[in-house]
Amino acid sequence: MDTTERIIKLLQKLSSLSEKDRLSATELSKDFGVSRRTIYRDITDLGLSGIPVYFDNGIRVLNNFKIFPSFEFTSRELLALLTLMEVPEKQESYPYIKEVNSIREKLLSSILRYRSDYSDIMGNRVEMNVRSYYPFEQEIFALLEEGMEKRQTLVMEYYSMERNDITERKYNPYVVFFRKHGWYTVGYCHLRKDIRNFKLDRIKSLNFTEETYEMPENFSLEEYFSGSWELFKTGDKKTDIKVKFSGSAARIVKSGKRHHSQKIEELSDGSIIYSVTLGDWKEFSIWLGSFGSNVEVLAPEELRDYMIREAEKLLRIYNRS
């Protein structure tokens, strides 16, 4: 079985999963006649292509995501699939870019067998820019999955980019998932005595202990990130934020939905009031900074003061010259 056929069959298996079903990397490696490492690489390819696949005592797809609900696709649905699978040709940081592009083209070619009118939209190809991918040791995948499968506590050595140091901690892995720039894991950190998320490419080593754990029955990845802007997660405190966007920033922000809690009020001068409820605004503030002078924080006062201090720091930097 070649790579393309294996990916297509893997997609079909994933799309047929019920809400509680999982796929085992060990079983898949036996079914396809390849190593577990190859299965992990295939899953990474799917994640980079935009399919919300993750590990939770097995391989799952977020929110019962359906890749092939049927072959009764409309032209717009086929175009959406094309966009989903699009990976830029010049993605040098990703080691399997040629294979992913080949898989994508062959997968779309296979759809042609079922839809003769697909060629009508081939001229309207849409490119989705998958951002930089940070590679990691594939063995990390295997150890985390084994830990989740056996419910066995691991000892993790983890590099903190913020503190520039490596710390050791016991860790109970709950989920492994792909988001934005790379792969992450969420689980219970014995050092911080809380559920935390960690980036896989910063995990320096994993070793098994003799300890086992029980995963909370009510744990939900969606609920865990419900108060996050993207990835930062700090406690259960919720903060109501209001920001005024003007000029091009207003047009950009109101063009799409960026958070499930967002509300937008359009003003007569073309500006907007953007409201969102988050558990932490630090990550949100980074996003705000990208809009320069076209954004003003209205609430909370703490965030407004923070943005003022950051602006004053920039002013001092540029005044030196």
Buried (B, 14 or more C-beta within 10 A) or exposed (E): EEBBEBBBBBBEBBBEBEEEBBBBBBBBBEBBEBEBBBBBBBBBBBBBBBBBBBBBBBBBBBEEBEBBEEEEBEEEEBBEBBEBBBBBEEBEEBEBBEBBBBBBEBBBEEBEEEBEEBEEBEEEEEEEEBEEBEBBBBEBBBBBBBBBBEBBBBBBBBBEEEEEEEBEBBBBBBBBBBBEBBBBBBBBBBEEEEBBBBBBBBBBBBEEEEEEBEBEEEBEBEEBBBBBBBEBBBEEEEBEBBBBBBBEBBBEBBEEEEBEEBEBEEEEEEBBBBBBBBBBBEBBBEBBEEBEEBBBBBEBEEBBEBBEEBEEEEEEEEEEE
